[in-house]
């Protein structure tokens, strides 16, 4: 049993183990983890928080077939599926671990022989330019990817800087070598996704251009500058668009071959070379959200030379710097692989979204300059507010503050006067529910990490976002205290999410001394009670007339008022008031038994058959670790007075949901959230309610960890006598003094020191 002791915090000096740490952490990163089945990660090259994610795409599944959504496309959110046998090419932008997608910009494929400008099919790769490959000839490391393209006997190698991809292709001897640049390819593609593309031949080694797409981001521009290490001998393109009604007088030119510019919707270009045996053709491909001139500026600034290995080494040094912020000691190499791959995945998103001079395209489609901060995009906030941003607030506080500055810039440019919900590339896509920028901002304010932004103006943006009556049932929430199921299909879960977001906003208001706002939002945060049916002890869909809907199934994820979850999952989503929830559910004993049932019951497949983001991979009993709403649940045993069950459950989840194989993630990594859960839980604490300034204690799964903090201090976490059997915590010392509670605070972490868990195999 976890016992209570008195507590006193003392600062200790920088640890010797941290000072002498020279271990190579890049060696433990295995980007292939999560590329099979549900993880939706990509194996290619990127630097920490980079704009470029240069990675192979293994198929060209369309988003729609015969006018209907094609469910097979879901496998390709990151462009790559481990079970595939062919590679279509290498594109420059990818999401990490999402459950919806876009991007896949500017696909490049090297070939030899007869020129083919169609990708062909997986069952018949000879019908197009795609190539079979083998995992035996594939290497994936931090900022380095290598594979042999069997069809062409070409060795492909990829690395990247923040804003540029660097390709190196080793060719056989050939008089007909080609580099294909596919401007029409993309992820979650459909015929009308490409609005326009433009290509300009500047000289025989430099090509520039852009493309505008209408996908998840409906008004998205991306510019490029493409530089070859060797002059091409000829070039051309094919426009696969439907015949245009009006073509102007461009028909006077043959634009298909050796013509210096081309524009259209569906273009594939090619560049011809003659190669000797073993000759390397290198390509540097820089991106910009602003212009081709800026793409060229980014290229010259970040990759001025042609030394591929130097760029790779520099990128891996960037990863080493970030990974060394947590130095762990573990019993097995597999544990280090899981931990540092989780850190790698956690430090991919959000992504840099500005040129080297600070310029970027804003949400208003005008060009802006980031003043005093790095502008970021790719905010999957329904996922990442739970653990990723709390992790960044500890390990990357300056970056996290810059991300909030980016959110505030988004707000200032928003026609709807809203903070980001799910945004990418100067576009809001409104995916998922809640307004979860609010807890990210609130947590930073509560923790005092407001470097670079005005906390009161940030709170004003939170208030405006949470007051927009036109947004996703907020009018009903404000008027009734809940969202009726007959007015909004996710009314129950959205009510619960708004209630938590409102609570976090209240904490920020209290920190800033704005007690009128605090009182208003604390009252709003109680709205979770309005969708709780005490007769069945579950959150339940409620109608506009005030009554609960009679038709109700606590197991199904479909049509019950919840998004990506069922009543069992969401009835536990009151992270800001767990004691109140426990009382509502009948007290500690009954609540603990309820949690036991969640983890041990069997959920038949039919109950999640219509929900893409929930599969058997991520389920333990009826606990869905593969999707985010349950990520705090195992820690609720702490509040029920049986913390040993938290310790038992979190260690079980670590074992069952994470491993070093390509299918080593039980669900979408969701821009680092699954990985952040792993990092926190492995260290022995977790942010149940971001904005509280508290982290619930669990059961550390490594022997020792040293966190290097940006303020120059370190926190060392030790787990004495921990093992797969010794998962129970007997006592905890913080700086040699017993800790008398089941949490540690943000300020205790950031003040540095030593946190020691004493472990046992007995409860």
MITIDO-326194 format. One record per residue (C-alpha): x, y, z; residue number from 1. Coordinates in nm, 2 decimals. Layout:
! residues N
       x       y       z  num
       X       Y       Z  NUM
...
! end
This chain:
! residues 763
       x       y       z  num
    0.00    0.00    0.00    1
    0.12    0.35   -0.08    2
    0.17    0.52    0.26    3
    0.16    0.89    0.35    4
    0.45    1.07    0.50    5
    0.54    1.43    0.59    6
    0.70    1.64    0.31    7
    0.98    1.89    0.29    8
    1.14    2.01   -0.03    9
    1.51    2.09   -0.06   10
    1.72    2.19   -0.36   11
    2.02    1.98   -0.45   12
    2.30    2.05   -0.68   13
    2.35    1.94   -1.04   14
    2.39    1.56   -1.03   15
    2.73    1.40   -1.12   16
    2.55    1.14   -1.34   17
    2.40    1.42   -1.55   18
    2.73    1.60   -1.58   19
    2.92    1.29   -1.71   20
    2.65    1.17   -1.94   21
    2.79    1.10   -2.29   22
    2.56    0.82   -2.40   23
    2.44    0.82   -2.76   24
    2.06    0.82   -2.74   25
    2.01    0.84   -3.11   26
    2.10    0.47   -3.13   27
    1.78    0.38   -2.94   28
    1.54    0.57   -3.17   29
    1.35    0.32   -3.39   30
    1.12    0.52   -3.62   31
    0.97    0.20   -3.76   32
    0.78    0.16   -3.43   33
    0.41    0.24   -3.50   34
    0.43    0.21   -3.88   35
    0.23   -0.11   -3.88   36
   -0.15   -0.13   -3.82   37
   -0.28    0.16   -3.59   38
    0.02    0.37   -3.50   39
    0.02    0.58   -3.81   40
    0.37    0.70   -3.77   41
    0.62    0.76   -4.05   42
    0.97    0.61   -4.08   43
    1.14    0.89   -4.27   44
    1.37    1.18   -4.19   45
    1.29    1.48   -3.98   46
    1.46    1.70   -3.72   47
    1.30    1.80   -3.39   48
    0.98    2.00   -3.46   49
    1.09    2.03   -3.83   50
    0.88    2.17   -4.11   51
    1.00    1.88   -4.34   52
    0.91    1.52   -4.28   53
    1.08    1.34   -4.58   54
    0.94    0.99   -4.58   55
    0.84    0.70   -4.82   56
    0.48    0.66   -4.93   57
    0.38    0.30   -4.99   58
    0.05    0.34   -5.17   59
   -0.18    0.58   -5.34   60
   -0.52    0.49   -5.19   61
   -0.78    0.75   -5.29   62
   -0.99    0.92   -5.02   63
   -1.31    0.84   -5.21   64
   -1.44    0.57   -5.44   65
   -1.76    0.61   -5.64   66
   -1.84    0.92   -5.45   67
   -1.81    0.76   -5.11   68
   -1.55    0.75   -4.84   69
   -1.29    0.48   -4.89   70
   -1.22    0.33   -4.55   71
   -0.89    0.17   -4.67   72
   -0.74    0.52   -4.69   73
   -0.74    0.53   -4.31   74
   -0.43    0.31   -4.30   75
   -0.23    0.57   -4.49   76
   -0.26    0.87   -4.26   77
    0.12    0.88   -4.25   78
    0.17    0.76   -4.61   79
    0.34    0.44   -4.51   80
    0.22    0.10   -4.40   81
    0.47   -0.16   -4.29   82
    0.29   -0.45   -4.45   83
    0.31   -0.30   -4.80   84
    0.55   -0.44   -5.05   85
    0.61   -0.14   -5.27   86
    0.72    0.23   -5.25   87
    0.56    0.49   -5.47   88
    0.81    0.76   -5.38   89
    0.93    1.00   -5.11   90
    0.72    1.30   -5.02   91
    0.82    1.59   -4.79   92
    0.54    1.64   -4.55   93
    0.37    1.39   -4.31   94
    0.16    1.39   -4.00   95
    0.28    1.17   -3.71   96
    0.02    0.93   -3.58   97
   -0.30    1.10   -3.67   98
   -0.64    0.96   -3.73   99
   -0.72    1.18   -4.03  100
   -0.47    1.32   -4.28  101
   -0.35    1.56   -4.55  102
   -0.01    1.65   -4.68  103
    0.22    1.41   -4.87  104
    0.35    1.71   -5.07  105
    0.60    1.70   -5.36  106
    0.67    1.33   -5.41  107
    1.00    1.23   -5.57  108
    1.08    0.90   -5.73  109
    1.41    0.80   -5.90  110
    1.38    0.55   -6.18  111
    1.58    0.40   -6.47  112
    1.46    0.25   -6.80  113
    1.15    0.34   -6.99  114
    0.99    0.65   -6.84  115
    0.66    0.58   -6.66  116
    0.45    0.86   -6.53  117
    0.18    0.66   -6.36  118
    0.25    0.50   -6.02  119
    0.09    0.17   -6.11  120
   -0.07   -0.06   -5.86  121
    0.05   -0.26   -5.56  122
   -0.05   -0.59   -5.72  123
    0.12   -0.50   -6.05  124
    0.41   -0.26   -5.97  125
    0.55   -0.31   -6.32  126
    0.25   -0.11   -6.45  127
    0.40    0.21   -6.31  128
    0.69    0.38   -6.15  129
    0.65    0.23   -5.81  130
    0.91   -0.02   -5.69  131
    0.91   -0.33   -5.47  132
    1.13   -0.32   -5.16  133
    1.23   -0.54   -4.87  134
    1.26   -0.45   -4.51  135
    1.58   -0.64   -4.51  136
    1.72   -0.35   -4.72  137
    1.56   -0.07   -4.52  138
    1.71    0.14   -4.24  139
    1.52    0.40   -4.03  140
    1.70    0.62   -3.78  141
    1.65    0.96   -3.64  142
    1.68    1.19   -3.94  143
    1.80    0.92   -4.17  144
    1.61    0.67   -4.39  145
    1.76    0.43   -4.64  146
    1.60    0.17   -4.87  147
    1.69   -0.02   -5.19  148
    1.44    0.02   -5.47  149
    1.46   -0.33   -5.61  150
    1.29   -0.25   -5.95  151
    1.57   -0.01   -6.04  152
    1.86   -0.12   -5.83  153
    1.87    0.23   -5.68  154
    1.97    0.30   -5.32  155
    1.76    0.58   -5.18  156
    1.89    0.78   -4.88  157
    1.70    1.06   -4.71  158
    1.79    1.32   -4.44  159
    1.65    1.66   -4.35  160
    1.71    2.00   -4.20  161
    1.43    2.20   -4.04  162
    1.31    2.34   -4.38  163
    1.48    2.12   -4.64  164
    1.48    1.76   -4.74  165
    1.80    1.61   -4.87  166
    1.79    1.31   -5.11  167
    2.08    1.10   -5.22  168
    2.02    0.83   -5.49  169
    2.29    0.59   -5.59  170
    2.21    0.48   -5.95  171
    2.33    0.20   -6.17  172
    2.49    0.28   -6.51  173
    2.21    0.41   -6.73  174
    2.15    0.63   -7.03  175
    1.79    0.67   -6.92  176
    1.79    0.77   -6.55  177
    1.50    0.98   -6.43  178
    1.39    1.18   -6.13  179
    1.01    1.21   -6.12  180
    0.85    1.50   -5.94  181
    0.49    1.42   -5.87  182
    0.30    1.74   -5.80  183
   -0.04    1.57   -5.79  184
    0.03    1.30   -5.54  185
   -0.09    1.35   -5.18  186
   -0.22    1.18   -4.87  187
   -0.60    1.15   -4.84  188
   -0.61    1.24   -5.20  189
   -0.90    1.29   -5.43  190
   -0.94    1.43   -5.78  191
   -1.03    1.79   -5.67  192
   -0.78    1.82   -5.39  193
   -0.52    1.99   -5.60  194
   -0.64    2.34   -5.68  195
   -0.33    2.45   -5.87  196
    0.03    2.36   -5.92  197
    0.31    2.56   -6.08  198
    0.66    2.46   -6.19  199
    0.94    2.68   -6.32  200
    1.28    2.57   -6.46  201
    1.52    2.83   -6.34  202
    1.83    2.65   -6.49  203
    1.95    2.30   -6.55  204
    2.00    2.24   -6.17  205
    1.73    2.45   -6.01  206
    1.35    2.42   -6.02  207
    1.10    2.62   -5.82  208
    0.72    2.60   -5.78  209
    0.42    2.57   -5.55  210
    0.10    2.39   -5.50  211
   -0.24    2.49   -5.35  212
   -0.46    2.22   -5.21  213
   -0.81    2.19   -5.07  214
   -0.80    1.91   -4.82  215
   -0.82    1.89   -4.45  216
   -0.66    2.24   -4.48  217
   -0.89    2.39   -4.73  218
   -0.68    2.69   -4.84  219
   -0.32    2.56   -4.82  220
   -0.02    2.69   -5.01  221
    0.33    2.54   -5.01  222
    0.63    2.66   -5.21  223
    0.95    2.49   -5.30  224
    1.30    2.52   -5.44  225
    1.45    2.20   -5.58  226
    1.83    2.19   -5.65  227
    2.01    1.90   -5.82  228
    2.38    1.81   -5.77  229
    2.41    1.74   -6.14  230
    2.26    1.91   -6.44  231
    1.97    1.73   -6.61  232
    2.00    1.66   -6.98  233
    1.63    1.70   -7.06  234
    1.30    1.74   -6.88  235
    0.93    1.74   -6.93  236
    0.59    1.68   -6.78  237
    0.24    1.54   -6.83  238
   -0.08    1.71   -6.72  239
   -0.33    1.44   -6.61  240
   -0.61    1.70   -6.56  241
   -0.94    1.66   -6.73  242
   -0.96    1.86   -7.06  243
   -1.00    2.22   -6.96  244
   -1.28    2.42   -7.12  245
   -1.06    2.72   -7.16  246
   -0.68    2.70   -7.21  247
   -0.61    3.05   -7.34  248
   -0.33    3.08   -7.60  249
   -0.08    2.85   -7.42  250
   -0.18    2.60   -7.69  251
    0.07    2.77   -7.92  252
    0.35    2.60   -7.72  253
    0.44    2.24   -7.68  254
    0.47    2.26   -7.30  255
    0.52    1.88   -7.24  256
    0.90    1.87   -7.31  257
    1.19    2.11   -7.23  258
    0.95    2.40   -7.17  259
    1.05    2.62   -6.88  260
    0.72    2.65   -6.69  261
    0.40    2.46   -6.65  262
    0.08    2.52   -6.46  263
   -0.22    2.29   -6.40  264
   -0.40    2.08   -6.15  265
   -0.26    1.73   -6.21  266
    0.10    1.75   -6.31  267
    0.39    1.50   -6.30  268
    0.73    1.62   -6.41  269
    1.05    1.44   -6.49  270
    1.41    1.52   -6.52  271
    1.65    1.30   -6.73  272
    2.01    1.21   -6.65  273
    2.29    0.98   -6.77  274
    2.46    0.80   -6.48  275
    2.76    0.59   -6.42  276
    2.76    0.28   -6.21  277
    2.74    0.38   -5.84  278
    2.69    0.75   -5.93  279
    2.51    0.96   -5.67  280
    2.25    1.22   -5.77  281
    2.16    1.44   -5.48  282
    1.86    1.67   -5.44  283
    1.80    1.94   -5.19  284
    1.43    2.03   -5.16  285
    1.34    2.33   -4.94  286
    0.99    2.44   -4.84  287
    0.83    2.77   -4.76  288
    0.48    2.88   -4.67  289
    0.54    3.22   -4.83  290
    0.72    3.21   -5.17  291
    0.97    3.04   -5.39  292
    1.22    3.31   -5.31  293
    1.19    3.22   -4.95  294
    1.22    2.85   -5.02  295
    1.55    2.93   -5.19  296
    1.65    3.14   -4.90  297
    1.58    2.85   -4.66  298
    1.78    2.62   -4.88  299
    2.08    2.84   -4.89  300
    2.06    2.90   -4.51  301
    2.02    2.54   -4.40  302
    2.18    2.33   -4.67  303
    2.44    2.54   -4.86  304
    2.66    2.24   -4.96  305
    2.63    1.89   -5.10  306
    2.77    1.69   -4.81  307
    2.49    1.45   -4.74  308
    2.66    1.28   -4.44  309
    2.73    1.62   -4.28  310
    2.36    1.72   -4.30  311
    2.26    1.38   -4.16  312
    2.51    1.41   -3.87  313
    2.39    1.76   -3.79  314
    2.03    1.64   -3.78  315
    2.12    1.35   -3.55  316
    2.31    1.59   -3.33  317
    1.99    1.79   -3.30  318
    1.81    1.48   -3.19  319
    2.09    1.39   -2.95  320
    2.05    1.73   -2.79  321
    1.68    1.69   -2.74  322
    1.69    1.33   -2.63  323
    1.96    1.39   -2.37  324
    1.71    1.61   -2.18  325
    1.60    1.29   -2.01  326
    1.88    1.04   -1.93  327
    1.75    0.70   -1.82  328
    1.90    0.39   -1.68  329
    1.71    0.07   -1.75  330
    1.76   -0.30   -1.72  331
    1.72   -0.38   -2.09  332
    1.80   -0.22   -2.43  333
    1.43   -0.27   -2.53  334
    1.32   -0.03   -2.25  335
    1.56    0.24   -2.38  336
    1.43    0.18   -2.74  337
    1.07    0.23   -2.63  338
    1.16    0.54   -2.42  339
    1.38    0.73   -2.66  340
    1.15    0.64   -2.96  341
    0.87    0.78   -2.75  342
    1.07    1.10   -2.70  343
    1.15    1.11   -3.07  344
    0.78    1.08   -3.16  345
    0.69    1.34   -2.89  346
    0.93    1.59   -3.04  347
    0.81    1.58   -3.40  348
    0.50    1.79   -3.35  349
    0.40    2.07   -3.33  350
    0.60    2.17   -3.64  351
    0.79    2.48   -3.73  352
    0.59    2.70   -3.96  353
    0.80    2.99   -4.07  354
    1.10    3.07   -4.29  355
    1.44    3.14   -4.16  356
    1.36    3.52   -4.16  357
    1.05    3.45   -3.94  358
    0.79    3.51   -4.22  359
    0.49    3.28   -4.25  360
    0.14    3.26   -4.40  361
   -0.12    3.34   -4.15  362
   -0.47    3.21   -4.09  363
   -0.59    3.53   -4.27  364
   -0.38    3.42   -4.58  365
   -0.16    3.73   -4.54  366
    0.21    3.71   -4.48  367
    0.32    3.78   -4.12  368
    0.65    3.78   -3.93  369
    0.70    3.60   -3.60  370
    0.84    3.86   -3.36  371
    1.04    3.71   -3.09  372
    0.91    3.36   -3.11  373
    0.92    3.05   -3.34  374
    0.58    3.01   -3.51  375
    0.45    2.66   -3.50  376
    0.16    2.47   -3.66  377
    0.01    2.11   -3.64  378
   -0.19    2.15   -3.33  379
   -0.38    1.83   -3.26  380
   -0.52    1.97   -2.94  381
   -0.79    1.72   -2.86  382
   -0.51    1.47   -2.81  383
   -0.21    1.67   -2.70  384
   -0.34    1.89   -2.42  385
   -0.36    1.58   -2.21  386
    0.01    1.49   -2.18  387
    0.22    1.62   -2.47  388
    0.19    1.99   -2.38  389
    0.24    1.92   -2.01  390
    0.55    1.73   -2.10  391
    0.68    2.01   -2.32  392
    0.60    2.25   -2.04  393
    0.86    2.07   -1.83  394
    1.12    1.96   -2.08  395
    1.07    2.22   -2.35  396
    0.91    2.52   -2.17  397
    1.04    2.79   -2.41  398
    0.91    2.59   -2.71  399
    0.58    2.54   -2.53  400
    0.55    2.91   -2.47  401
    0.63    2.98   -2.84  402
    0.36    2.73   -2.93  403
    0.12    2.94   -2.72  404
    0.24    3.26   -2.89  405
    0.16    3.08   -3.22  406
   -0.19    2.99   -3.09  407
   -0.24    3.36   -3.00  408
   -0.13    3.47   -3.34  409
   -0.38    3.22   -3.49  410
   -0.65    3.38   -3.26  411
   -0.56    3.73   -3.38  412
   -0.59    3.62   -3.74  413
   -0.91    3.42   -3.70  414
   -1.22    3.55   -3.86  415
   -1.42    3.35   -3.60  416
   -1.21    3.49   -3.31  417
   -1.12    3.15   -3.19  418
   -0.80    2.98   -3.07  419
   -0.69    2.67   -3.26  420
   -0.90    2.35   -3.23  421
   -0.70    2.14   -3.48  422
   -0.49    2.36   -3.71  423
   -0.22    2.31   -3.97  424
   -0.05    2.52   -4.23  425
   -0.25    2.84   -4.18  426
   -0.58    2.65   -4.17  427
   -0.83    2.56   -3.91  428
   -1.00    2.23   -3.98  429
   -1.22    2.21   -3.67  430
   -1.15    1.85   -3.62  431
   -1.26    1.69   -3.29  432
   -1.44    1.86   -3.00  433
   -1.38    2.10   -2.71  434
   -1.16    2.41   -2.71  435
   -0.84    2.25   -2.59  436
   -0.61    2.54   -2.66  437
   -0.75    2.67   -2.33  438
   -0.60    2.41   -2.10  439
   -0.27    2.43   -2.28  440
   -0.26    2.81   -2.22  441
   -0.41    2.78   -1.87  442
   -0.15    2.53   -1.76  443
    0.13    2.76   -1.88  444
   -0.02    3.05   -1.69  445
   -0.07    2.85   -1.37  446
    0.28    2.72   -1.39  447
    0.43    3.06   -1.46  448
    0.56    2.97   -1.81  449
    0.44    3.28   -1.99  450
    0.77    3.39   -2.15  451
    0.70    3.58   -2.47  452
    0.32    3.64   -2.43  453
    0.08    3.85   -2.23  454
   -0.10    3.62   -1.98  455
   -0.40    3.85   -1.95  456
   -0.45    3.88   -2.32  457
   -0.41    3.51   -2.35  458
   -0.69    3.46   -2.09  459
   -0.90    3.71   -2.29  460
   -0.85    3.49   -2.60  461
   -0.96    3.18   -2.39  462
   -1.27    3.36   -2.27  463
   -1.36    3.47   -2.63  464
   -1.31    3.12   -2.76  465
   -1.53    2.97   -2.49  466
   -1.81    3.23   -2.55  467
   -1.86    3.18   -2.92  468
   -2.22    3.07   -2.93  469
   -2.20    2.96   -3.29  470
   -1.94    2.69   -3.22  471
   -2.04    2.33   -3.18  472
   -2.33    2.34   -2.94  473
   -2.19    2.62   -2.71  474
   -2.52    2.81   -2.72  475
   -2.70    2.51   -2.57  476
   -2.42    2.45   -2.32  477
   -2.43    2.82   -2.21  478
   -2.81    2.82   -2.19  479
   -2.89    2.48   -2.05  480
   -2.57    2.37   -1.89  481
   -2.55    2.07   -2.13  482
   -2.57    2.00   -2.50  483
   -2.89    1.81   -2.60  484
   -2.83    1.49   -2.80  485
   -3.12    1.58   -3.03  486
   -2.92    1.90   -3.12  487
   -2.57    1.77   -3.14  488
   -2.46    1.41   -3.20  489
   -2.16    1.43   -2.95  490
   -2.35    1.63   -2.69  491
   -2.25    1.43   -2.39  492
   -1.88    1.41   -2.45  493
   -1.86    1.77   -2.57  494
   -2.04    1.89   -2.25  495
   -1.78    1.70   -2.05  496
   -1.49    1.84   -2.25  497
   -1.62    2.20   -2.22  498
   -1.66    2.15   -1.84  499
   -1.29    2.05   -1.80  500
   -1.17    2.33   -2.03  501
   -1.38    2.58   -1.83  502
   -1.22    2.46   -1.51  503
   -0.87    2.50   -1.65  504
   -0.96    2.85   -1.76  505
   -1.08    2.93   -1.41  506
   -0.75    2.82   -1.26  507
   -0.57    3.06   -1.50  508
   -0.81    3.34   -1.40  509
   -0.74    3.27   -1.03  510
   -0.36    3.29   -1.09  511
   -0.41    3.63   -1.25  512
   -0.64    3.76   -0.98  513
   -0.94    3.79   -1.20  514
   -1.19    3.64   -0.95  515
   -1.50    3.73   -1.14  516
   -1.38    3.52   -1.43  517
   -1.28    3.25   -1.19  518
   -1.62    3.23   -1.02  519
   -1.81    3.23   -1.35  520
   -1.60    2.95   -1.50  521
   -1.59    2.74   -1.19  522
   -1.97    2.74   -1.20  523
   -1.95    2.64   -1.57  524
   -1.71    2.36   -1.49  525
   -1.98    2.19   -1.28  526
   -2.18    2.12   -1.60  527
   -2.06    1.76   -1.61  528
   -2.32    1.69   -1.34  529
   -2.60    1.78   -1.59  530
   -2.53    1.47   -1.81  531
   -2.49    1.23   -1.52  532
   -2.78    0.99   -1.47  533
   -2.76    0.88   -1.10  534
   -3.01    0.60   -1.16  535
   -2.75    0.41   -1.38  536
   -2.43    0.58   -1.26  537
   -2.33    0.67   -1.62  538
   -2.30    0.99   -1.82  539
   -2.61    0.97   -2.05  540
   -2.75    1.15   -2.35  541
   -3.00    1.42   -2.25  542
   -3.27    1.57   -2.46  543
   -3.38    1.93   -2.52  544
   -3.68    1.88   -2.29  545
   -3.44    1.80   -2.00  546
   -3.51    1.42   -1.99  547
   -3.26    1.15   -2.05  548
   -3.30    0.96   -2.37  549
   -3.46    0.62   -2.31  550
   -3.26    0.44   -2.58  551
   -2.91    0.40   -2.43  552
   -2.63    0.14   -2.46  553
   -2.34    0.19   -2.23  554
   -2.11   -0.02   -2.45  555
   -2.15    0.11   -2.81  556
   -1.95    0.40   -2.95  557
   -2.21    0.48   -3.21  558
   -2.50    0.72   -3.17  559
   -2.48    0.75   -2.79  560
   -2.36    1.11   -2.77  561
   -1.99    1.04   -2.74  562
   -1.71    1.10   -2.98  563
   -1.47    0.81   -3.02  564
   -1.58    0.64   -2.71  565
   -1.87    0.49   -2.51  566
   -2.04    0.57   -2.18  567
   -1.80    0.36   -1.99  568
   -1.50    0.56   -2.11  569
   -1.66    0.90   -2.09  570
   -1.83    0.86   -1.76  571
   -1.48    0.87   -1.61  572
   -1.39    1.19   -1.78  573
   -1.41    1.44   -1.50  574
   -1.04    1.49   -1.45  575
   -1.08    1.82   -1.26  576
   -1.32    1.69   -1.00  577
   -1.24    1.32   -0.94  578
   -1.35    1.32   -0.58  579
   -1.69    1.46   -0.68  580
   -1.72    1.20   -0.95  581
   -1.64    0.92   -0.70  582
   -1.91    1.05   -0.47  583
   -2.16    1.06   -0.76  584
   -2.08    0.70   -0.85  585
   -2.14    0.57   -0.50  586
   -1.82    0.62   -0.31  587
   -1.47    0.49   -0.31  588
   -1.53    0.12   -0.28  589
   -1.79    0.12   -0.55  590
   -1.59    0.34   -0.78  591
   -1.28    0.12   -0.74  592
   -1.49   -0.19   -0.83  593
   -1.62    0.01   -1.13  594
   -1.27    0.07   -1.25  595
   -1.18   -0.30   -1.19  596
   -1.48   -0.39   -1.42  597
   -1.36   -0.15   -1.68  598
   -1.02   -0.32   -1.70  599
   -1.14   -0.68   -1.68  600
   -1.47   -0.70   -1.87  601
   -1.48   -0.81   -2.24  602
   -1.59   -0.56   -2.50  603
   -1.71   -0.74   -2.81  604
   -1.60   -0.61   -3.14  605
   -1.95   -0.51   -3.25  606
   -1.95   -0.22   -3.00  607
   -1.67   -0.03   -3.17  608
   -1.71   -0.16   -3.52  609
   -1.82    0.18   -3.66  610
   -1.54    0.38   -3.50  611
   -1.21    0.39   -3.70  612
   -0.99    0.51   -3.41  613
   -1.08    0.22   -3.18  614
   -0.96   -0.13   -3.26  615
   -0.88   -0.44   -3.06  616
   -0.51   -0.34   -3.07  617
   -0.56   -0.06   -2.81  618
   -0.82   -0.23   -2.58  619
   -0.77   -0.39   -2.24  620
   -1.11   -0.51   -2.12  621
   -1.32   -0.20   -2.19  622
   -1.03    0.04   -2.12  623
   -0.93    0.20   -2.46  624
   -0.57    0.30   -2.43  625
   -0.55    0.33   -2.81  626
   -0.76    0.65   -2.79  627
   -0.71    0.95   -2.57  628
   -1.02    1.00   -2.35  629
   -0.91    0.72   -2.12  630
   -0.55    0.82   -2.07  631
   -0.60    0.95   -1.72  632
   -0.82    0.66   -1.60  633
   -0.57    0.43   -1.45  634
   -0.46    0.71   -1.22  635
   -0.81    0.75   -1.07  636
   -0.75    0.46   -0.83  637
   -0.53    0.71   -0.64  638
   -0.84    0.92   -0.57  639
   -1.04    0.62   -0.47  640
   -0.79    0.54   -0.19  641
   -0.63    0.23   -0.36  642
   -0.32    0.37   -0.52  643
   -0.16    0.03   -0.55  644
   -0.42   -0.05   -0.82  645
   -0.30    0.26   -1.02  646
    0.06    0.12   -0.98  647
   -0.05   -0.22   -1.10  648
   -0.26   -0.10   -1.39  649
   -0.01    0.15   -1.54  650
    0.26   -0.11   -1.54  651
    0.03   -0.35   -1.72  652
   -0.06   -0.09   -1.98  653
    0.31   -0.02   -2.05  654
    0.36   -0.39   -2.11  655
    0.06   -0.45   -2.32  656
    0.04   -0.13   -2.53  657
    0.40   -0.05   -2.61  658
    0.68   -0.26   -2.76  659
    0.97   -0.23   -3.00  660
    0.81   -0.39   -3.31  661
    0.66   -0.20   -3.60  662
    0.32   -0.26   -3.44  663
    0.45   -0.14   -3.11  664
    0.18    0.13   -3.05  665
   -0.17    0.02   -2.96  666
   -0.33    0.32   -3.13  667
   -0.26    0.63   -3.33  668
    0.04    0.81   -3.17  669
   -0.17    1.13   -3.23  670
    0.11    1.38   -3.27  671
    0.30    1.25   -2.97  672
    0.02    1.20   -2.71  673
    0.05    0.82   -2.69  674
    0.43    0.87   -2.66  675
    0.40    1.14   -2.40  676
    0.18    0.91   -2.19  677
    0.45    0.65   -2.21  678
    0.72    0.89   -2.10  679
    0.53    1.03   -1.80  680
    0.41    0.69   -1.69  681
    0.76    0.54   -1.72  682
    0.90    0.82   -1.51  683
    0.63    0.76   -1.24  684
    0.40    1.06   -1.26  685
    0.12    1.19   -1.49  686
   -0.09    1.51   -1.54  687
   -0.44    1.39   -1.47  688
   -0.58    1.75   -1.48  689
   -0.36    1.99   -1.68  690
   -0.38    2.33   -1.52  691
   -0.38    2.19   -1.17  692
   -0.01    2.21   -1.14  693
   -0.01    1.86   -1.00  694
    0.11    1.52   -1.14  695
   -0.04    1.20   -0.99  696
    0.22    0.95   -0.88  697
    0.22    0.60   -1.03  698
    0.48    0.33   -1.06  699
    0.81    0.42   -1.24  700
    0.93    0.16   -1.49  701
    1.30    0.25   -1.51  702
    1.57    0.24   -1.25  703
    1.69    0.60   -1.28  704
    1.61    0.91   -1.49  705
    1.78    1.25   -1.49  706
    1.57    1.54   -1.63  707
    1.78    1.82   -1.76  708
    1.57    2.14   -1.71  709
    1.60    2.46   -1.91  710
    1.65    2.66   -1.59  711
    1.98    2.47   -1.53  712
    1.85    2.24   -1.26  713
    1.79    1.87   -1.27  714
    1.54    1.63   -1.13  715
    1.66    1.28   -1.07  716
    1.40    1.00   -1.04  717
    1.51    0.68   -0.89  718
    1.31    0.36   -0.85  719
    1.48    0.14   -0.59  720
    1.43   -0.23   -0.65  721
    1.18   -0.19   -0.93  722
    1.12   -0.48   -1.17  723
    0.84   -0.64   -1.37  724
    0.73   -0.79   -1.04  725
    0.82   -0.51   -0.80  726
    0.56   -0.26   -0.93  727
    0.42   -0.15   -0.60  728
    0.53    0.17   -0.42  729
    0.61    0.14   -0.05  730
    0.73    0.49    0.01  731
    0.85    0.80   -0.18  732
    1.12    1.05   -0.07  733
    1.16    1.39   -0.22  734
    1.51    1.52   -0.14  735
    1.55    1.27    0.14  736
    1.22    1.37    0.30  737
    0.91    1.15    0.30  738
    0.63    1.26    0.06  739
    0.29    1.25    0.23  740
    0.07    1.27   -0.08  741
    0.00    1.10   -0.41  742
    0.12    1.38   -0.64  743
    0.42    1.60   -0.71  744
    0.38    1.96   -0.82  745
    0.51    2.14   -1.13  746
    0.72    2.37   -0.92  747
    0.87    2.08   -0.73  748
    0.97    1.93   -1.05  749
    1.12    2.25   -1.19  750
    1.30    2.33   -0.87  751
    1.50    2.02   -0.93  752
    1.61    1.76   -0.68  753
    1.57    1.39   -0.62  754
    1.25    1.19   -0.62  755
    1.30    0.83   -0.50  756
    1.05    0.55   -0.52  757
    1.10    0.24   -0.30  758
    0.94   -0.06   -0.49  759
    0.81   -0.40   -0.38  760
    0.63   -0.70   -0.52  761
    0.38   -0.67   -0.23  762
    0.09   -0.44   -0.23  763
! end
